[in-house]
Amino acid sequence: MPASEPENTEILRQVRAWLQQARQVTVLTGAGVSAESGVPTFRDVQTGIWTQFDPQEMASEPGFRAHPQRVWQWYAHRRNLVSAVQPNAAHRALAQFACHHPGKLQLVTQNVDGLHQRAGSPEVIALHGDLLANQWLDAAVCPQCDLEAAVQRGGEPPSCPTCGNPVRPGVVWFGEHLPAAALAQAEAAVQACDLMLVVGTSGVVYPAAGLVFQAHQQGARVVVVNPDATELDRLADACVRATAAHALPQLLRLDEGGV
């Protein structure tokens, strides 16, 4: 059941106090943060001609190898959608807080849209990669080849002129592990925190959701910011029943007397 307005106000006041007391804050964000900018969720992109294709086939290595042009065009469609939107108040509040409190806040995101980075958040740990980035499909085949030059030459998808290695989007696909370096950085950030904000994520995608269990087990306070109930609420010391764009500017405001 959603919290009443007075109850939510009291919870916001309590969480603001915790933020003030915290030495290290780790924030985990999910699709709910970007939805308020108009970024469609993974499955919501399946509109128009794309409704006839299985979205999991469009985001897997076997799907790419079977239909490279189709998958590349689908990602071009997604990239165009993301490029047309702007960071919202939640993205900006996190960036401003991090810049005003250097070293206090570490942002970990499951989102691939780059909106946290565009808002100005420093050193964002992107667990699932970057939708606008590219990488070789077979990383070990031509490590010395010029990726950017291949992209500039064009193609659907572009490929190495020497060995034919295709270029793929720099995101984590179904059946793939998270980037080891990003996951290690996220785990280190959780180990260092005494407060964790979990914002706009349902808590059903692992291993990202496991970071919240890690924070809880080590004694850090956990605050869930989401208008709806989530799988992680049982770990939370407080649940703020509001959207990210509504709650984060209030929690992280930098006006006189703020955090």
MIVEX-279615 format. One line per 2 residues: their letters; for each residue x, y, z of C-alpha. Coordinates in steps of 0.05 Angstrom, whole numbers, plus 5000, padded with zeros to 4 digits. Layout:
BEGIN
A) X Y Z | ...
END
This chain:
BEGIN
MP) 5000 5000 5000 | 5029 5068 4981
AS) 5049 5113 5039 | 5006 5173 5055
EP) 5033 5242 5042 | 5048 5258 5116
EN) 5080 5189 5124 | 5123 5198 5062
TE) 5144 5267 5087 | 5167 5238 5152
IL) 5205 5182 5116 | 5239 5234 5071
RQ) 5260 5273 5133 | 5289 5211 5165
VR) 5327 5191 5102 | 5355 5261 5095
AW) 5382 5255 5166 | 5414 5188 5148
LQ) 5446 5219 5086 | 5474 5275 5129
QA) 5504 5225 5178 | 5530 5176 5125
RQ) 5604 5173 5110 | 5596 5136 5045
VT) 5533 5129 5002 | 5524 5079 4946
VL) 5465 5088 4898 | 5438 5033 4853
TG) 5392 5056 4798 | 5347 5019 4750
AG) 5300 5030 4692 | 5250 5070 4733
VS) 5297 5129 4737 | 5303 5135 4661
AE) 5230 5120 4648 | 5214 5190 4674
SG) 5257 5219 4618 | 5216 5181 4567
VP) 5266 5125 4556 | 5225 5063 4539
TF) 5240 5000 4577 | 5274 4942 4541
RD) 5208 4910 4520 | 5172 4976 4507
VQ) 5220 4988 4449 | 5184 4931 4413
TG) 5138 4976 4373 | 5122 4981 4299
IW) 5160 4931 4256 | 5197 4906 4317
TQ) 5136 4874 4349 | 5145 4813 4304
FD) 5212 4795 4335 | 5229 4762 4401
PQ) 5265 4816 4442 | 5312 4764 4473
EM) 5335 4744 4404 | 5351 4817 4391
AS) 5396 4819 4453 | 5437 4756 4450
EP) 5500 4734 4415 | 5465 4677 4378
GF) 5411 4725 4355 | 5464 4774 4330
RA) 5503 4720 4294 | 5440 4694 4261
HP) 5414 4762 4239 | 5469 4815 4247
QR) 5437 4868 4203 | 5369 4863 4237
VW) 5399 4867 4307 | 5444 4925 4288
QW) 5385 4963 4260 | 5345 4950 4324
YA) 5401 4979 4366 | 5405 5038 4319
HR) 5331 5049 4333 | 5342 5045 4408
RN) 5401 5093 4403 | 5359 5143 4366
LV) 5305 5139 4420 | 5356 5151 4476
SA) 5391 5208 4439 | 5325 5245 4435
VQ) 5313 5248 4511 | 5345 5288 4567
PN) 5366 5273 4639 | 5310 5286 4688
AA) 5309 5316 4758 | 5333 5250 4790
HR) 5394 5246 4745 | 5410 5319 4759
AL) 5401 5313 4834 | 5449 5255 4838
AQ) 5501 5291 4795 | 5496 5355 4836
FA) 5502 5318 4902 | 5563 5279 4878
CH) 5597 5342 4853 | 5583 5380 4918
HP) 5606 5322 4962 | 5667 5294 4926
GK) 5680 5222 4945 | 5617 5212 4986
LQ) 5570 5183 4934 | 5584 5125 4886
LV) 5533 5114 4832 | 5521 5044 4804
TQ) 5470 5036 4749 | 5436 4980 4711
NV) 5416 5029 4657 | 5453 5032 4590
DG) 5426 5099 4566 | 5483 5144 4592
LH) 5435 5195 4623 | 5472 5195 4690
QR) 5536 5211 4653 | 5503 5265 4611
AG) 5475 5296 4675 | 5546 5303 4701
SP) 5553 5245 4750 | 5626 5227 4757
EV) 5655 5157 4753 | 5589 5121 4740
IA) 5594 5045 4746 | 5552 5019 4688
LH) 5538 4946 4704 | 5503 4930 4638
GD) 5547 4971 4592 | 5534 5031 4548
LL) 5482 5031 4492 | 5521 5083 4453
AN) 5587 5047 4457 | 5614 4994 4410
QW) 5659 4934 4416 | 5684 4876 4374
LD) 5639 4815 4373 | 5699 4769 4380
AA) 5745 4809 4426 | 5804 4762 4419
VC) 5804 4759 4343 | 5834 4827 4327
PQ) 5855 4863 4391 | 5899 4911 4351
CD) 5848 4930 4299 | 5820 5001 4298
LE) 5748 4996 4324 | 5732 5069 4313
AA) 5757 5066 4241 | 5713 5006 4228
VQ) 5652 5043 4256 | 5668 5104 4214
RG) 5670 5061 4151 | 5597 5043 4163
GE) 5559 4980 4152 | 5502 4943 4185
PP) 5539 4922 4226 | 5608 4952 4213
SC) 5665 4902 4210 | 5740 4898 4210
PT) 5766 4906 4138 | 5823 4859 4154
CG) 5790 4799 4188 | 5716 4813 4181
NP) 5703 4814 4256 | 5635 4849 4266
VR) 5623 4908 4312 | 5568 4899 4364
PG) 5536 4946 4415 | 5574 4953 4481
VV) 5519 4925 4525 | 5510 4861 4565
WF) 5467 4812 4527 | 5426 4753 4553
GE) 5471 4696 4572 | 5532 4740 4584
HL) 5568 4757 4649 | 5572 4828 4674
PA) 5638 4862 4659 | 5685 4836 4714
AA) 5716 4904 4727 | 5649 4940 4734
LA) 5621 4886 4781 | 5684 4888 4824
QA) 5679 4964 4829 | 5606 4959 4848
EA) 5620 4907 4902 | 5676 4950 4930
AV) 5630 5010 4932 | 5578 4970 4971
QA) 5630 4944 5019 | 5651 5016 5034
CD) 5581 5045 5043 | 5541 5055 5106
LM) 5479 5077 5068 | 5451 5049 5003
LV) 5397 5081 4961 | 5361 5033 4914
VG) 5324 5075 4863 | 5276 5056 4807
TS) 5293 4982 4804 | 5246 4923 4817
GV) 5303 4881 4847 | 5292 4820 4803
VY) 5355 4825 4759 | 5417 4791 4787
PA) 5473 4799 4803 | 5455 4873 4810
AG) 5401 4859 4862 | 5452 4818 4901
LV) 5489 4882 4916 | 5431 4904 4960
FQ) 5434 4838 4999 | 5508 4851 5008
AH) 5496 4920 5036 | 5442 4895 5083
QQ) 5484 4837 5109 | 5543 4882 5125
GA) 5499 4929 5166 | 5490 4987 5119
RV) 5423 5023 5119 | 5382 5008 5057
VV) 5331 5057 5029 | 5286 5037 4971
VN) 5258 5093 4928 | 5202 5067 4884
PD) 5128 5084 4875 | 5112 5009 4876
AT) 5130 4952 4921 | 5194 4915 4902
EL) 5228 4849 4917 | 5279 4887 4958
DR) 5231 4922 5006 | 5241 4868 5059
LA) 5314 4889 5064 | 5298 4963 5070
DA) 5304 5007 5132 | 5258 5055 5096
CV) 5216 5055 5032 | 5201 5121 4998
RA) 5138 5111 4957 | 5152 5162 4903
TA) 5183 5167 4834 | 5258 5181 4830
AH) 5247 5249 4797 | 5201 5269 4854
AL) 5240 5240 4913 | 5314 5249 4898
PQ) 5313 5325 4891 | 5281 5328 4960
LL) 5329 5278 4991 | 5392 5307 4959
RL) 5375 5381 4956 | 5433 5428 4967
DE) 5395 5489 4992 | 5410 5520 5059
GG) 5401 5469 5114 | 5403 5412 5063
V) 5449 5352 5061
END
